[in-house]
Amino acid sequence: MKNLDSNVVLAQALPAPDIDYGVLSPMLIVFGVAVVGVIVEAFAPARARYVSHLVLAFAGLIAALVAVILLAGTETTTAAGAVVIDGPALYLQGAILVVSILAVALIAERGVEGARTTVDAAAALDTAGAAVGTGSTRTRTDAFAPQAAAVPGSAAEREATDAGITRTEVFPLALFAVGGMMLFPASDDLLTMFIALEVLSLPLYLLCGLSRRRRLLSQEAALKYFLLGAFSSAFFLYGVALLYGYAGTISLAGIADTVESGGGSDITALIGVGLLSVGLLFKIGAVPFHSWTPDVYQGAPTAVTAFMAAATKIAAFGALLRVLYVAVPGLSDEWRPILWAVAIATMLVGAVLAVTQTDVKRMLAYSAISHTGFVLTGVVAANEQGISSTLFYLVVYGIGTIGVFAVVTLIRDPDGEAWDLSRWEGVGRRSPVLGGIFALFLLSMAGIPLTGGFIAKLSVFSAAISGGAVPLVIVGVVASAIAAYFYVRVIVLMFFRDPPSDAPAIVLPSVLTTVTIAVTAVITLLLGIVPQPLLDLAGQAAVFLS
């Protein structure tokens, strides 16, 4: 009886939190569809799962994107202050959903993996017909292992492959990751942010180990990602504990108030922010927390690599911006020099090591590291222009990343994708359209004018200059020049070298992959020619609700 009375008193003292389901609807839609996907995977007939998942995934992501658009201009907190819906949160959620829709189209590809036809360059993408050549085959397989738990090359796996089994649980896993990514930059307290970090990370660990080809490499990548990710999460959680001890609250606004009033030990706060930043810098792949990036990018299924490289970086940078600009803006004089050093090291290490790579996926991984440094120059600016330029850069980078990895899936050797750069010799001659599109993405990443990448770099460098970080911009320009070398090197291989005698196949993608490549290429070009609408949108979204 006494326990019952105590529970009643506790319930009266702790009223139920006020939850506005309307403003949470984008995330609820994604999580709800993910749960339905799990049920479909468990109970639907095998032959109906793929189509069901495909419909659910696209319908859920598009519905969530519509909900984000309808919430434009909303500024509120909900769930007892755990979640904030403001300009940056809605902008980042919209960006995550856009790149996720494109990434799911790649994940849904069921024709490329089984294709064994080397097609003539001019016919590959210049025509809308089927693959040309006699005896061409296109089996209905995908990039994911038929039996994830089976030993690579075992009889069980061969039997599953022969039976045409495909792994459709990748769709609900991807949707759970998307839901976590949407919550990550919208978290208004550190505990919610940690939960979002784990929700987005755990599905990615699983997805990285599901590659059909090069299974041991894929499983090794997943293990490395999991172990290092768990290690970085421990740092994040320890930082949360220190900041709670410093401020007596896990609310970002509460921490900011304590910093402003000088009510705690600055040393404790700085150590807490430093440990918290380890977990965030790991997710964005910044030096010295980058070592997982090339191995995981190489080992994961390429569609998952594209999804992870684009969407995770957007979400993680959003969370980093919220922590630095909402929780500890009063400590900017202390954290800015650290980020200076991280940004410089990230730009230079990524660019220099990318030059030494002979594997296209590892080259793109180090390129991603270098781009992380460029985005950090906008973060270091510590002003509203820095926020808006960072938001713009994340969209440009995310769209281009999906497109560049989509093209990688189409150049194939008999044992899978042709990763070795020497195998890309003559690709532009054999397929001018495909080579031209790939060159467009590479030129954008290099920051060449008339591409979105040029406007993105110009905007973050301008923000850094306005924030007094001129030396950082100089380093960024040098790193961009180094990066231009390895991007142009690939273009030279494609257009100015003869293809090898055993040239890899250039296969025809399905409609989904074709649309993904076309959309990403058009957006990359448009953002270089008419970037102002997105720049204005990023500028309007650059004010955090604190």
C-alpha positions in Angstrom: 0.0 0.0 0.0 2.9 2.3 0.9 4.5 1.6 -2.5 1.2 2.4 -4.3 0.9 5.7 -2.5 4.5 6.5 -3.4 3.8 5.8 -7.0 0.8 8.1 -7.0 2.8 10.9 -5.4 5.6 10.4 -8.0 3.1 10.5 -10.9 1.7 13.8 -9.5 5.2 15.2 -9.2 6.2 14.1 -12.7 3.3 14.9 -15.1 3.3 13.4 -18.5 5.3 15.4 -21.0 3.5 17.6 -23.5 4.1 16.0 -26.9 3.1 17.8 -30.1 2.8 14.9 -32.5 2.2 17.3 -35.4 5.7 18.7 -35.3 7.2 15.2 -34.8 5.2 13.8 -37.7 8.2 13.5 -40.1 10.2 11.4 -37.7 7.1 9.4 -36.6 6.3 8.6 -40.2 9.8 7.2 -40.9 9.9 5.2 -37.7 6.4 3.9 -38.3 7.1 2.8 -41.8 10.3 1.1 -40.5 8.3 -0.9 -38.0 5.8 -1.9 -40.6 8.7 -3.0 -42.8 9.9 -5.3 -40.0 6.4 -6.9 -39.8 6.4 -7.3 -43.6 9.8 -9.0 -43.5 8.5 -11.4 -40.8 5.2 -12.3 -42.2 4.8 -11.4 -45.9 5.5 -14.1 -48.6 9.1 -14.0 -49.9 8.0 -13.1 -53.4 6.0 -10.1 -52.2 8.6 -8.6 -49.8 10.7 -6.7 -52.3 7.8 -4.8 -53.9 6.2 -4.2 -50.5 9.4 -2.8 -49.0 10.0 -0.6 -52.0 6.5 0.9 -51.9 6.7 1.4 -48.1 10.1 3.0 -48.2 9.4 5.5 -51.0 5.9 6.3 -49.7 7.2 6.8 -46.1 10.2 9.0 -47.1 8.2 11.1 -49.5 5.4 11.5 -47.0 7.9 12.6 -44.3 9.4 15.1 -46.8 6.0 16.6 -47.4 5.5 16.9 -43.7 8.8 18.7 -43.3 7.8 21.1 -46.0 4.4 21.8 -44.4 6.2 22.5 -41.1 8.3 25.3 -42.7 8.6 28.3 -40.4 7.8 26.3 -37.2 9.9 27.1 -34.1 9.0 25.1 -31.1 10.2 22.5 -28.6 8.3 19.4 -27.6 8.6 16.1 -25.7 9.5 18.0 -22.5 12.1 20.0 -24.3 13.9 17.0 -25.6 13.2 17.8 -29.3 13.4 21.2 -31.0 11.8 22.0 -34.4 13.4 25.1 -35.9 14.9 26.3 -39.1 18.1 24.3 -39.0 16.3 21.1 -37.9 13.8 21.2 -40.6 16.3 22.1 -43.3 18.6 19.2 -42.2 15.7 16.8 -42.0 14.6 17.8 -45.5 18.2 17.3 -46.8 18.4 13.9 -45.1 15.2 12.8 -46.6 16.1 13.9 -50.1 19.4 12.1 -50.1 17.8 9.1 -48.5 15.2 8.8 -51.2 18.0 8.8 -53.8 20.0 6.3 -51.7 17.1 3.9 -51.3 16.8 3.9 -55.1 20.3 2.6 -55.3 19.7 0.1 -52.5 16.7 -1.2 -54.5 18.8 -2.0 -57.6 18.2 -5.6 -58.6 19.7 -5.7 -62.1 23.3 -4.3 -62.0 24.9 -7.0 -59.8 23.9 -9.8 -62.1 24.6 -8.1 -65.4 27.5 -9.5 -67.3 27.2 -7.6 -70.6 29.9 -5.3 -71.8 28.0 -2.7 -73.7 29.2 -0.2 -76.3 29.9 3.2 -74.8 27.6 5.2 -77.0 24.8 2.7 -76.6 25.1 2.4 -72.8 23.4 5.5 -71.7 22.8 7.4 -75.0 19.9 5.0 -75.8 17.0 3.9 -73.7 17.1 0.3 -75.0 18.2 -2.9 -73.4 21.8 -4.0 -73.1 23.2 -4.7 -76.5 25.2 -7.7 -77.6 24.4 -11.3 -78.1 24.0 -13.6 -75.2 23.6 -10.8 -72.7 22.3 -11.8 -69.3 20.7 -9.8 -66.5 19.9 -11.9 -63.5 17.6 -10.6 -60.8 20.1 -10.3 -58.0 21.3 -7.4 -55.8 24.4 -6.1 -54.0 23.4 -7.7 -50.7 24.3 -11.2 -49.4 21.5 -13.7 -49.6 22.5 -15.2 -46.2 24.2 -12.6 -44.0 25.0 -15.1 -41.3 26.4 -17.8 -43.7 30.2 -18.2 -44.2 31.2 -16.5 -47.5 31.4 -19.0 -50.3 29.8 -21.8 -48.2 27.3 -24.3 -49.6 24.5 -22.5 -47.7 25.2 -19.2 -49.3 25.5 -20.8 -52.8 22.1 -22.5 -52.3 20.6 -19.3 -51.2 22.0 -17.5 -54.3 20.8 -20.2 -56.7 17.3 -20.0 -55.1 17.2 -16.2 -55.9 16.9 -15.2 -52.2 17.4 -11.4 -51.7 17.9 -9.5 -48.5 15.0 -7.2 -48.1 15.6 -6.3 -44.4 18.0 -3.7 -45.7 14.9 -1.4 -46.3 13.7 -1.3 -42.6 17.3 -1.0 -41.4 17.9 2.0 -43.7 14.6 3.6 -42.5 15.5 3.2 -38.8 18.9 4.8 -39.6 17.1 7.7 -41.4 14.8 8.2 -38.4 17.8 8.4 -36.1 19.5 10.9 -38.5 16.4 13.1 -38.4 16.3 13.1 -34.6 20.1 13.7 -34.3 20.2 17.4 -35.3 16.8 18.1 -33.7 17.8 16.9 -30.3 17.6 19.7 -27.6 19.2 17.7 -24.8 22.3 15.5 -24.7 20.5 12.3 -23.7 18.2 12.5 -26.7 21.1 13.2 -28.9 22.9 10.1 -27.6 19.9 7.9 -28.3 19.6 9.3 -31.8 23.3 8.6 -32.3 22.8 5.0 -31.4 19.6 4.6 -33.4 21.3 5.8 -36.6 24.5 3.9 -36.0 23.4 0.4 -35.2 21.5 -0.2 -38.5 24.6 1.1 -40.4 26.9 -1.4 -38.6 24.7 -4.2 -39.9 24.2 -2.8 -43.4 28.0 -2.5 -43.9 28.5 -6.2 -43.5 25.9 -7.4 -46.0 27.8 -7.1 -49.2 27.3 -10.0 -51.7 30.7 -9.6 -53.2 34.0 -9.5 -51.2 32.2 -10.7 -48.1 35.2 -11.0 -45.8 36.1 -7.4 -46.6 32.6 -6.3 -45.9 32.4 -8.1 -42.6 35.8 -6.8 -41.6 34.5 -3.2 -42.4 31.4 -3.7 -40.4 33.4 -5.0 -37.4 35.8 -2.1 -37.5 33.0 0.4 -37.8 31.2 -1.2 -34.9 34.2 -1.3 -32.6 35.4 2.2 -33.3 31.8 3.5 -33.3 31.2 2.0 -29.8 34.4 3.5 -28.6 33.5 6.9 -29.8 30.0 6.6 -28.3 31.7 6.0 -24.9 33.6 9.2 -25.3 30.3 11.0 -26.2 28.5 9.6 -23.1 31.4 10.5 -20.8 31.2 14.0 -22.2 27.5 14.1 -21.4 28.2 13.1 -17.9 30.8 15.8 -17.4 28.5 18.5 -18.8 25.7 17.3 -16.6 28.0 17.6 -13.6 29.0 21.0 -14.8 25.6 22.5 -15.4 23.3 20.2 -13.5 21.2 19.7 -16.6 21.5 17.9 -20.0 19.4 20.6 -21.7 21.4 22.5 -24.3 19.8 25.8 -23.3 20.5 25.0 -19.6 24.2 24.3 -20.4 24.4 27.6 -22.3 22.8 29.5 -19.3 25.4 28.0 -16.9 28.2 29.0 -19.3 26.9 32.5 -19.6 26.5 32.9 -15.8 29.9 31.3 -15.1 28.2 29.0 -12.6 30.6 26.1 -12.9 34.2 25.1 -13.6 35.2 26.0 -17.2 37.8 23.2 -17.2 35.0 20.6 -16.6 32.9 22.2 -19.3 35.8 22.2 -21.8 36.7 18.6 -21.1 33.1 17.6 -21.5 32.7 19.5 -24.8 36.0 17.9 -26.0 34.8 14.4 -25.2 31.4 15.0 -26.6 33.0 16.3 -29.8 35.0 13.1 -30.2 31.7 11.2 -30.9 30.5 13.8 -33.3 33.9 14.2 -35.1 34.0 10.4 -35.5 30.7 10.4 -37.3 31.7 13.1 -39.7 35.1 11.4 -40.3 37.4 14.3 -39.2 41.1 13.8 -38.5 42.3 12.2 -36.1 39.0 10.2 -35.9 38.9 9.2 -39.6 40.7 5.8 -39.7 37.5 3.9 -40.1 36.4 5.8 -43.2 38.4 4.3 -46.1 38.0 0.7 -44.8 34.2 1.0 -44.3 33.6 2.9 -47.5 35.5 0.2 -49.4 34.0 -2.8 -47.7 30.3 -1.8 -47.4 27.9 -2.4 -50.3 28.3 0.7 -52.6 24.7 1.7 -52.2 25.2 1.7 -48.4 28.4 3.6 -48.8 26.6 6.3 -50.7 23.8 6.4 -48.1 26.2 6.5 -45.2 28.6 9.1 -46.8 25.8 11.5 -47.6 23.1 11.3 -45.0 25.2 10.5 -41.9 27.5 13.5 -42.6 24.5 15.8 -42.9 23.0 14.6 -39.6 26.3 14.6 -37.7 27.2 18.1 -38.8 23.7 19.3 -37.8 24.2 17.8 -34.3 27.7 19.4 -34.1 26.3 22.8 -35.1 23.6 22.5 -32.4 26.0 21.7 -29.7 28.5 24.4 -30.5 26.0 27.2 -31.4 23.3 26.4 -28.8 25.0 24.8 -25.8 28.4 26.3 -25.7 28.6 29.5 -27.8 30.0 31.2 -24.7 33.1 29.0 -25.0 33.7 29.8 -28.7 37.1 31.4 -27.9 38.2 28.0 -26.5 36.7 25.6 -29.0 37.4 27.6 -32.2 41.3 27.1 -32.0 40.7 23.3 -31.6 38.4 23.2 -34.6 41.0 25.2 -36.5 43.6 22.5 -36.0 41.1 19.7 -36.7 39.9 21.4 -40.0 43.5 22.0 -41.2 44.6 18.4 -40.4 41.4 17.0 -42.0 41.7 19.0 -45.2 45.4 18.2 -45.7 45.4 14.6 -44.6 42.4 13.8 -46.7 43.7 15.5 -49.8 47.3 14.1 -49.6 46.3 10.5 -48.9 43.7 10.6 -51.6 46.5 11.3 -54.1 48.2 8.0 -53.1 45.1 5.8 -53.7 44.7 3.3 -56.5 41.2 2.1 -55.4 38.3 4.4 -56.5 36.2 3.8 -53.3 39.2 4.5 -51.0 40.0 7.6 -53.1 36.4 8.8 -52.6 36.7 8.0 -48.9 39.7 10.2 -48.4 38.0 12.8 -50.6 35.1 12.7 -48.1 37.6 13.3 -45.3 39.0 16.3 -47.1 35.4 17.7 -47.7 34.8 17.3 -43.9 37.6 19.8 -43.4 36.1 22.2 -45.9 32.7 22.1 -44.1 34.5 22.6 -40.8 35.8 26.0 -42.1 32.2 27.1 -42.2 31.6 25.8 -38.7 34.7 27.6 -37.4 33.3 31.0 -38.6 31.1 31.1 -35.6 28.6 33.4 -37.2 25.2 33.1 -39.0 26.9 33.2 -42.4 29.0 30.2 -41.3 25.8 28.2 -40.4 24.1 29.0 -43.7 27.2 28.2 -45.8 27.6 24.9 -43.9 24.0 24.0 -44.5 24.4 24.8 -48.2 27.6 22.8 -48.5 26.0 19.7 -46.9 23.2 19.5 -49.5 25.6 20.0 -52.4 28.0 17.3 -51.0 25.2 14.9 -50.2 23.6 15.1 -53.6 27.0 14.7 -55.4 28.1 11.8 -53.2 25.0 9.8 -54.1 25.6 10.4 -57.8 29.3 9.5 -57.8 28.8 6.2 -56.0 25.8 5.4 -58.2 28.2 5.6 -61.2 30.7 3.4 -59.5 28.2 0.6 -59.3 28.0 0.5 -63.2 31.6 -0.3 -63.9 32.0 -4.0 -63.2 34.5 -6.8 -63.5 33.5 -10.5 -63.4 34.0 -10.5 -59.6 32.1 -7.3 -58.9 32.7 -3.6 -59.2 35.9 -2.4 -60.8 37.5 -0.5 -58.0 41.1 -0.4 -59.3 41.6 3.0 -61.0 43.5 1.3 -63.8 40.3 -0.5 -64.8 38.7 2.9 -65.4 41.0 3.7 -68.4 39.0 4.5 -71.5 35.6 4.5 -69.7 34.9 8.0 -71.1 35.7 6.9 -74.6 33.5 3.8 -74.4 30.6 5.6 -72.7 30.8 9.4 -73.2 27.6 10.1 -71.3 28.5 8.0 -68.3 32.1 9.3 -68.3 30.8 12.9 -68.6 28.5 12.5 -65.7 31.2 11.1 -63.5 33.5 13.9 -64.6 30.8 16.4 -63.6 30.6 15.0 -60.1 34.4 15.0 -59.8 34.7 18.6 -61.0 32.1 19.6 -58.5 34.0 17.9 -55.7 37.1 19.7 -56.9 35.2 23.1 -56.7 35.4 24.0 -60.4 33.0 26.9 -61.5 29.6 26.2 -62.9 29.1 23.3 -60.4 27.5 23.2 -57.0 30.8 22.3 -55.4 32.4 25.7 -56.5 29.6 27.7 -54.9 29.7 25.5 -51.7 33.5 26.1 -51.3 33.2 29.7 -52.1 30.4 30.2 -49.5 32.3 28.4 -46.6 35.5 30.2 -47.4 33.7 33.6 -47.5 32.1 32.8 -44.1 35.5 31.8 -42.6 37.1 35.0 -43.9 34.3 37.1 -42.3 34.9 35.2 -39.1 38.6 36.1 -39.1 39.9 32.7 -40.2 41.9 33.8 -43.2 44.8 31.4 -42.6 42.3 28.5 -42.5 41.0 29.6 -45.9 44.5 29.7 -47.3 45.1 26.1 -46.2 41.7 25.2 -47.7 42.7 26.7 -51.1 46.0 24.7 -51.0 44.1 21.5 -50.1 41.6 22.2 -52.9 44.5 22.4 -55.4 45.9 19.1 -54.2 42.4 17.5 -54.4 42.0 18.8 -58.0 44.9 16.7 -59.0 43.4 13.3 -58.1 40.0 14.3 -59.4 41.5 15.3 -62.8 43.7 12.2 -62.8 40.5 10.1 -63.0 39.1 12.2 -65.8 42.4 11.8 -67.7 42.2 8.0 -67.3 38.6 7.9 -68.6 39.1 10.1 -71.6 42.7 10.2 -72.6 43.7 6.5 -72.1 42.9 3.5 -74.2 40.7 0.9 -72.5 42.5 -2.3 -71.5 42.1 -5.5 -73.6 40.0 -7.0 -70.8 38.0 -3.8 -70.2 35.3 -4.0 -67.5 31.6 -4.1 -68.3 29.6 -1.0 -68.4 26.2 -2.2 -67.5 22.8 -0.7 -68.0 21.2 0.3 -64.7 17.5 -0.1 -63.8 15.1 2.8 -64.0 15.7 3.6 -60.3 19.5 4.0 -60.7 19.2 5.9 -64.0 16.8 8.4 -62.4 19.2 8.7 -59.4 22.2 9.5 -61.6 20.2 11.9 -63.8 18.6 13.8 -60.8 21.9 14.1 -58.9 23.7 15.3 -62.1 21.1 17.9 -62.9 21.0 19.2 -59.3 24.8 19.4 -59.2 24.8 21.5 -62.4 21.8 23.7 -61.4 23.4 24.5 -58.0 26.4 25.8 -59.8 24.4 28.0 -62.2 21.5 29.2 -60.1 22.4 28.5 -56.5 20.6 31.5 -55.0 17.3 29.8 -54.1 19.1 27.2 -52.0 21.4 29.8 -50.6 18.4 31.9 -49.5 16.8 28.9 -48.0 19.9 28.0 -46.1 20.2 31.7 -44.9 16.6 31.6 -43.7 17.2 28.4 -41.8 20.4 29.5 -40.1 18.9 30.6 -36.8 18.8 28.1 -34.0 16.0 28.2 -31.5 17.7 28.4 -28.1 
